[in-house]
Amino acid sequence: MNLNANENANQESGKTMTTSVQPSSLSSVASANPQRTESQRAQGTGLETRGIHAWFGKNHVLSDINLDFTAGSVTALIGPSGCGKSTFIRTINRMHEFIPGAAMAGEVLLDGKDVYAPGVDVTKIRLQIGMVFQKPNPFPSMTIGENVLSGLKLAQLKVDNKDDLLEECLIRAGLWTEVKDRLDTHGGALSGGQQQRLCIARALAVRPQVLLMDEPCSALDPGSTLRIEDTIRELSDTMTIVIVTHNMQQAARVSDYTAFFLSEGGPGHMIEVARTSEIFSQPKDQRTENYVTGRFG
Amino acid sequence: MTHSTAVPTKPWAKKPIDYLRNLSFFLVAILSAYVVVAITPMKGKLGYAFTFFVAYAFITSLFALVSLGIPAAKDAFIKSFVALGAVMTVIPIVSILGTVLKNGLPGIHLGLFTHDMSMATPTDPIENGGLLHAITGTLTLVLLALIMSVPLGILTALYLTEIRGKFSGPIRFLVQAMSGVPSIVAGLFILSAVLYPIAKNYSGLMGALALTILMIPTVARTSEEVLLLIPNDLREAGTALGGTQWRTVAMIVLPAARSGLITAMILGVARIAGETAPILLLTGGGDKVNPNAFSGPLGSLPYYIWKSFNAGSPEAITRAWAGLLVLVLIILILFTLARTLSSRNVARR
């Protein structure tokens, strides 16, 4: 009971803090992203975060993240371990709340609507915001084909032609030619890179508008990593992608925008966000330059 | 392209000479066991077994000491103790099976499986009557208990592992305490809480209720352990794909744990199939095949065995041993079935 009370208190304090800082940060975000036009916003493909804070118990791990994700772009989140990148993307599709003791503050706006608003159907949110995890995790009791279509069954969605969807998702994930003759075998026999692409195909089958990727290549060899990066580039034509990575070259290769996170002993916060080319060539902040040039972290 | 002349060998494999040496050690140990028993006051099977073990441990350790040195000698010495432990564990099981087979086989005849004891008494010649009522009764009891306890047990395990509600702690504690409940207590509880005030008659259902009480903790605890082994990644992946918790558990967690859950069921069945005390109190133990598990006395193998031993005549005791043999065989068949079912599922992955 005590712990709960503390969490509530934290949440309350976080909320009040957010409201006090929100107006200024809103304007700063708007000016930091001049590329984003009103027409894109009107298309209803927008993902924005407003003053995101996160706690685990009393531990404040993430502070005041304001970030707009341009539709049809890839945004890379870089920064040292423990700076809250993974926690941040887990707040976006509401996976953060599964960790005992977790609390948060702020708003995640998908098409202008807060995903944390009361009455929101969490499962619908997760259908719109897909996720690929660090470790490949195909479902062991299902075949390759069943794995790809598992999201439809989980969410009880109907689709007219399952075979077409299966083929389309596997092609977009760059796995079709390798598995088309063994869709009825189990996914466990695939290599790590193939399993990860299977997980991407699985995430695509429910047609999300946003795809979150939490270090999707950290367990893979360089060849598989390049295949997945190709996949990410192709997918970015049709969806918004947010990728957490520790690999600076990867961020430079796949992303349009890069956000640099840092914790500096306290809660993690965002140092700066800009076009990837700017972050790597002329960052505004000295700490960003130190990090991307390998001088620390 | 050069041709390699290398052939695959296994330099670490044992050679014929090694097998021969081991065999000779074995024979020497047996021989010395005979000699020691002959010249010392030690007598009987225990004497032979003890001296054989000591002699074998001594000889192998000595050989290792001479050929490879002190560490190898220690290794050989410990190895013989490990082997002794394994053998001593198996001895009672093998001995039980052997005794049951030896005493039970004379009582086995085809009529056992086609007749019941309604037209015979335990002291009749063995050819009269049979076990049909007891076999069907035991299977009925097990089936009823299975139907009641498996859903309850698995739901309990799901509450403990998936929902992790406020009462997880107390429920886990109670389930563990429940697995220590003596079977006679379960029997008396059903007798006083259900049979006397409500049902007022012996029936298979009463026995199955008591067996369910005994079976639930086994199923629940084993299922809980199995479900805890399912990686959390899978649950997260299911949720991230837009599945509700229930859909994720039903479509991903339970199928992934399927073989383990089957094992949990079988362990539960093994726990109750030979249970006697509640059966004596609650089923009434009829001598006639009773197709209705919900009313009237229902025979069962443990009851039949108990009743036949009590009758005391040589024929009755042979009947009891035959019943024991059939009971052991039924449990063995169930076990083998479960093992093959669960291993097939594992192999399919």
Chai-1 contact restraints between the chains, C-beta under 6 A:
chainA,res_idxA,chainB,res_idxB,connection_type,confidence,min_distance_angstrom,max_distance_angstrom,comment,restraint_id
A,T123,B,G242,contact,1.0,0.0,6.0,A-B,restraint_1
A,T123,B,T244,contact,1.0,0.0,6.0,A-B,restraint_2
A,R126,B,A240,contact,1.0,0.0,6.0,A-B,restraint_3
A,R126,B,G242,contact,1.0,0.0,6.0,A-B,restraint_4
A,L127,B,G242,contact,1.0,0.0,6.0,A-B,restraint_5
A,M131,B,A240,contact,1.0,0.0,6.0,A-B,restraint_6
A,N137,B,D233,contact,1.0,0.0,6.0,A-B,restraint_7
A,N137,B,L234,contact,1.0,0.0,6.0,A-B,restraint_8
A,N137,B,A237,contact,1.0,0.0,6.0,A-B,restraint_9
A,F139,B,I252,contact,1.0,0.0,6.0,A-B,restraint_10
A,P140,B,A256,contact,1.0,0.0,6.0,A-B,restraint_11
A,P140,B,R349,contact,1.0,0.0,6.0,A-B,restraint_12
A,S141,B,P255,contact,1.0,0.0,6.0,A-B,restraint_13
A,S141,B,A256,contact,1.0,0.0,6.0,A-B,restraint_14
A,G151,B,L241,contact,1.0,0.0,6.0,A-B,restraint_15
A,L154,B,G238,contact,1.0,0.0,6.0,A-B,restraint_16
A,L154,B,L241,contact,1.0,0.0,6.0,A-B,restraint_17
A,L154,B,G243,contact,1.0,0.0,6.0,A-B,restraint_18
A,L154,B,R247,contact,1.0,0.0,6.0,A-B,restraint_19
A,L154,B,M251,contact,1.0,0.0,6.0,A-B,restraint_20
A,A155,B,G242,contact,1.0,0.0,6.0,A-B,restraint_21
A,H186,B,R349,contact,1.0,0.0,6.0,A-B,restraint_22
A,G188,B,R349,contact,1.0,0.0,6.0,A-B,restraint_23
A,V206,B,G242,contact,1.0,0.0,6.0,A-B,restraint_24
